[in-house]
């Protein structure tokens, strides 16, 4: 389901959060944001608070950062 919460994206900055933040997000939810920077620039991500449920092999909670054009990914893929 849609686990996205408050989202505010401006041309040079933004804020993203999961549903119910800063509380617990609902079970069985997924949230996906697609962020793009103009060609020749880069994105700087600053995480203020990340709280993932501990589980073996990230079975219950995970975070994935990927760049499909570059073929890179960091975190748990699906």
C-alpha positions, 0 to 999 in steps of 0.5 A, spaced: 500 500 500 501 507 499 506 508 505 508 515 503 507 521 508 508 528 508 512 530 502 514 537 500 519 537 494 521 544 491 526 545 485 532 545 490 530 542 496 525 537 500 522 533 505 520 526 505 517 522 510 513 515 511 506 515 513 504 516 520 511 519 521 514 520 526 510 514 529 510 507 526 508 506 519 502 501 517 504 494 516 505 492 509 506 499 506 511 501 501 513 508 499 517 510 493 519 517 491 523 518 484 528 524 485 532 527 479 537 532 479 538 536 472 544 533 468 551 535 471 548 536 478 547 531 483 543 530 489 545 530 496 540 526 501 540 528 508 537 523 513 534 526 519 531 519 522 531 512 520 528 507 524 527 500 520 524 494 524 530 489 525 529 482 521 533 477 518 535 479 511 531 485 512 524 481 511 520 486 514 523 493 513 528 496 508 531 502 504 533 502 497 537 507 494 538 506 486 540 510 480 537 505 474 541 509 469 548 508 472 546 501 474 547 502 482 543 500 488 545 501 495 540 497 500 536 491 500 533 490 493 527 486 491 
